Amino acid sequence: MIDVATGRVAITAQNHGFALDGEPGERFDTPFGGAVISHYCPNDGCVEGVRALDVPAFSVQYHPEAAAGPHDAAPLFDEFVGLMEGH
């Protein structure tokens, strides 16, 4: 997985049972305001994350908890807690 904003590469446990269409960094509208494709898989180009621009929300299409797997995405949990504390 690659984080579009930072260029950081993370080893993640994938789940490509569902997929979104789009390009890394692409902005689009949702019922909750603007959003951006925030993460993608360099192996197959799948969208791996979406970040809301107008509300405190984000999502990823992989397993950041990495139970019995890599822990590169662990900072997402700190970011999530920060969003909850800030709102």
C-alpha positions in Angstrom: 0.0 0.0 0.0 1.2 3.5 -0.8 0.0 6.6 1.1 -0.6 9.2 -1.6 0.0 12.2 0.8 3.4 11.0 2.2 4.6 8.4 -0.4 5.1 6.0 2.5 5.0 2.4 1.6 3.5 -0.1 4.0 3.2 -3.9 4.0 -0.5 -4.7 4.6 -2.8 -7.7 4.7 -5.0 -7.3 1.6 -8.7 -7.9 1.0 -9.7 -7.2 -2.5 -13.2 -8.6 -2.4 -14.6 -5.1 -3.1 -13.0 -2.3 -5.1 -13.5 1.3 -5.9 -12.7 2.9 -9.2 -10.3 5.8 -9.2 -6.7 7.1 -9.4 -4.4 7.9 -6.5 -5.0 11.5 -5.3 -8.3 11.8 -7.3 -10.9 14.0 -5.6 -14.6 13.2 -5.8 -17.9 14.3 -4.2 -19.9 12.3 -1.6 -23.1 13.0 0.3 -20.8 14.1 3.2 -18.6 16.5 1.1 -15.4 16.0 -0.8 -13.1 13.0 -0.5 -9.8 11.9 -2.0 -8.3 8.6 -2.8 -5.6 8.4 -0.2 -4.0 5.0 -0.6 -3.5 2.5 -3.4 -1.8 -0.8 -4.0 1.2 -0.6 -6.4 0.9 -4.2 -7.4 -2.6 -4.0 -9.0 -3.6 -0.4 -8.8 -6.5 -1.0 -6.5 -7.8 1.8 -4.4 -6.8 1.0 -0.8 -8.0 4.1 1.1 -10.3 7.1 1.0 -10.1 10.3 3.1 -13.0 12.7 3.7 -12.0 16.3 3.2 -15.0 18.0 4.9 -15.6 15.7 7.9 -13.3 13.8 10.2 -13.3 10.4 8.5 -11.2 8.0 6.5 -11.2 4.4 5.5 -8.9 1.7 4.2 -9.5 -1.4 2.1 -7.0 -3.6 3.9 -6.5 -4.9 7.4 -4.7 -2.3 9.5 -5.1 -4.4 12.6 -2.9 -7.0 10.9 -3.8 -9.8 13.4 -0.9 -12.2 12.9 0.4 -10.0 10.1 2.4 -6.8 9.4 2.0 -3.8 11.6 3.0 -1.0 9.2 -0.5 0.5 9.3 -0.6 0.8 13.1 -0.4 4.6 13.1 -3.8 4.7 11.5 -5.3 3.8 14.9 -3.5 6.8 16.5 -4.9 9.0 13.8 -8.4 7.6 14.4 -8.2 8.3 18.1 -6.9 11.8 17.4 -10.0 12.4 15.1 -12.3 11.3 17.9 -10.6 13.4 20.5 -10.7 16.4 18.2 -14.4 16.2 17.5 
